[in-house]
Amino acid sequence: MHMSWWEATIAIIAGNIIANILVVMNSLQGAYYHVGFPVVNRSVWGMWGTQFVIWNRIFLSIIWCTSIPSLTFYYLFS
């Protein structure tokens, strides 16, 4: 993309602001009504549809927990 340093800085700041707004909007219902992630999922996806979201979260955590230490080991000792 050949961006200069100031264009890259603006892109990073804008991306962080957009992501921060979405994270706050996603967490408002849990903070306001004091309910957890599974309860909110069941209200949105239904009893059986929430299985997709929960399995997606499980697999994502497995990927993160296995890839980050192995990459750290690779970069430290290679």
Backbone bond lengths (Angstrom), bond angles and torsions (degrees), N, CA, C in turn:
res aa  C-N    CA-C-N  psi(-1)  N-CA   C-N-CA  omega(-1)  CA-C   N-CA-C  phi
1 M - - - 1.448 - - 1.528 111.04 -
2 H 1.290 117.70 -19.09 1.459 123.05 176.41 1.518 112.42 51.66
3 M 1.288 115.63 55.88 1.464 119.64 177.60 1.518 109.36 -91.86
4 S 1.302 115.68 147.45 1.460 119.24 175.52 1.529 108.51 -78.98
5 W 1.317 116.78 174.59 1.456 120.12 -175.25 1.519 111.59 -65.36
6 W 1.333 117.37 -35.87 1.464 118.55 -178.38 1.523 111.49 -75.35
7 E 1.331 118.25 -31.89 1.466 120.54 175.06 1.527 111.04 -67.77
8 A 1.330 116.04 -39.57 1.458 120.19 177.59 1.527 110.79 -66.03
9 T 1.320 117.21 -38.94 1.462 121.01 178.25 1.520 110.79 -64.22
10 I 1.311 117.65 -43.21 1.469 121.30 178.46 1.526 110.26 -64.32
11 A 1.334 117.48 -41.25 1.462 120.80 179.17 1.523 111.13 -64.31
12 I 1.327 117.87 -40.64 1.459 121.45 178.68 1.516 111.05 -65.97
13 I 1.313 117.28 -44.39 1.457 120.81 179.89 1.528 110.95 -64.89
14 A 1.322 117.51 -43.91 1.464 120.59 179.05 1.527 111.13 -63.99
15 G 1.328 117.74 -41.65 1.458 120.95 177.63 1.513 112.44 -63.82
16 N 1.329 116.92 -40.06 1.460 120.31 178.00 1.521 111.93 -67.05
17 I 1.316 117.29 -37.36 1.471 120.13 178.43 1.528 110.45 -66.10
18 I 1.333 117.01 -44.30 1.473 120.43 179.34 1.524 110.43 -63.37
19 A 1.337 117.42 -45.06 1.464 120.85 -179.95 1.525 110.77 -64.44
20 N 1.321 117.00 -39.16 1.463 120.78 179.78 1.522 111.29 -64.85
21 I 1.314 117.64 -41.02 1.468 121.07 178.24 1.526 110.16 -62.92
22 L 1.327 117.19 -43.46 1.470 120.36 -179.99 1.525 112.08 -66.38
23 V 1.322 117.86 -38.31 1.460 120.73 178.55 1.528 110.68 -66.05
24 V 1.313 117.16 -42.88 1.462 120.30 179.05 1.525 110.91 -65.57
25 M 1.337 117.40 -41.29 1.464 119.51 178.43 1.531 111.46 -64.87
26 N 1.327 116.75 -35.00 1.459 120.73 179.27 1.526 111.68 -70.85
27 S 1.311 118.59 -29.89 1.460 120.96 -176.18 1.522 113.75 -93.36
28 L 1.312 118.15 -6.16 1.464 119.69 -177.45 1.520 113.04 -63.63
29 Q 1.335 117.78 -40.90 1.450 118.85 -177.91 1.519 111.60 -65.97
30 G 1.314 118.08 -36.51 1.454 120.24 176.67 1.513 112.41 -69.76
31 A 1.324 116.55 -37.83 1.461 119.78 179.69 1.524 111.75 -73.68
32 Y 1.321 117.05 -35.60 1.456 120.19 -176.79 1.527 112.02 -75.79
33 Y 1.337 116.52 -44.28 1.462 120.76 -176.58 1.523 113.25 -97.69
34 H 1.316 118.85 -2.12 1.462 124.64 178.94 1.521 111.97 57.21
35 V 1.311 115.81 47.17 1.461 121.14 176.04 1.521 108.39 -120.14
36 G 1.326 115.90 155.66 1.448 121.22 -176.60 1.513 113.24 -90.11
37 F 1.318 114.07 -179.42 1.458 122.36 -178.57 1.528 113.22 -59.24
38 P 1.343 119.94 -47.90 1.470 119.12 -178.78 1.522 113.71 -63.52
39 V 1.321 117.82 -34.58 1.465 120.87 -179.35 1.523 110.58 -68.30
40 V 1.303 116.69 -43.16 1.460 120.33 178.58 1.529 110.12 -65.06
41 N 1.327 116.91 -39.79 1.464 119.76 178.18 1.518 112.10 -61.89
42 R 1.322 117.17 -41.42 1.462 119.24 -178.89 1.520 111.19 -67.39
43 S 1.317 116.69 -31.87 1.465 118.38 178.96 1.527 111.47 -72.94
44 V 1.324 117.49 -27.81 1.461 121.10 -178.92 1.532 111.49 -90.58
45 W 1.332 117.00 -48.80 1.468 122.11 -171.98 1.521 113.20 -93.54
46 G 1.311 118.67 -17.95 1.461 120.67 -174.74 1.521 110.24 92.45
47 M 1.311 115.42 175.61 1.463 120.10 -174.27 1.517 112.42 -67.62
48 W 1.332 118.09 -40.66 1.455 120.27 -177.51 1.523 112.14 -94.24
49 G 1.306 118.72 -26.14 1.462 121.05 178.92 1.511 112.71 -69.56
50 T 1.322 117.01 -25.76 1.456 120.24 -179.54 1.522 112.29 -69.61
51 Q 1.341 117.28 -15.74 1.462 119.88 177.03 1.533 110.85 -61.08
52 F 1.316 117.25 -38.56 1.463 120.83 178.17 1.523 111.05 -60.29
53 V 1.320 116.43 -45.56 1.461 120.48 -177.30 1.522 110.67 -67.23
54 I 1.316 117.16 -41.71 1.463 120.45 -178.65 1.529 110.79 -67.74
55 W 1.342 118.52 -43.28 1.455 120.89 177.97 1.528 111.25 -66.24
56 N 1.326 116.48 -36.11 1.457 120.22 176.85 1.531 110.09 -62.75
57 R 1.311 116.87 -41.95 1.468 121.32 178.80 1.527 111.03 -66.25
58 I 1.331 117.43 -39.08 1.463 121.34 179.01 1.526 110.37 -64.43
59 F 1.341 117.11 -48.91 1.461 119.69 -178.61 1.521 111.96 -65.38
60 L 1.313 117.50 -36.92 1.458 120.11 177.63 1.525 111.13 -64.55
61 S 1.329 117.64 -40.18 1.465 119.67 178.81 1.524 110.84 -68.07
62 I 1.338 117.57 -35.73 1.470 119.99 176.86 1.524 109.96 -64.41
63 I 1.328 117.06 -43.55 1.463 120.35 179.55 1.521 110.83 -62.56
64 W 1.328 117.20 -44.64 1.453 120.20 -179.83 1.526 111.64 -65.61
65 C 1.323 116.65 -41.89 1.471 119.73 -177.07 1.514 112.39 -71.36
66 T 1.318 118.48 -23.79 1.462 119.63 179.17 1.522 112.73 -95.63
67 S 1.317 118.60 -29.49 1.465 119.18 -175.65 1.522 112.55 -83.46
68 I 1.307 118.97 -38.16 1.465 121.00 -176.26 1.532 111.90 -64.46
69 P 1.347 120.44 -49.32 1.476 117.70 178.22 1.528 113.30 -64.18
70 S 1.332 116.86 -36.13 1.465 117.53 -179.49 1.529 111.14 -69.43
71 L 1.320 117.74 -37.38 1.466 119.73 176.37 1.519 111.15 -67.38
72 T 1.316 116.70 -38.82 1.461 120.13 177.50 1.521 110.25 -62.67
73 F 1.323 117.71 -44.84 1.457 122.15 177.38 1.521 110.76 -61.04
74 Y 1.322 116.22 -42.16 1.464 120.84 -178.91 1.537 111.19 -62.74
75 Y 1.343 116.75 -46.61 1.461 119.43 -176.91 1.534 113.10 -74.69
76 L 1.324 116.96 -27.79 1.458 119.02 179.14 1.521 112.49 -75.15
77 F 1.325 116.07 -37.75 1.459 119.07 -171.15 1.527 114.30 -111.67
78 S 1.315 118.26 13.28 1.455 118.42 177.21 1.520 111.77 -104.09
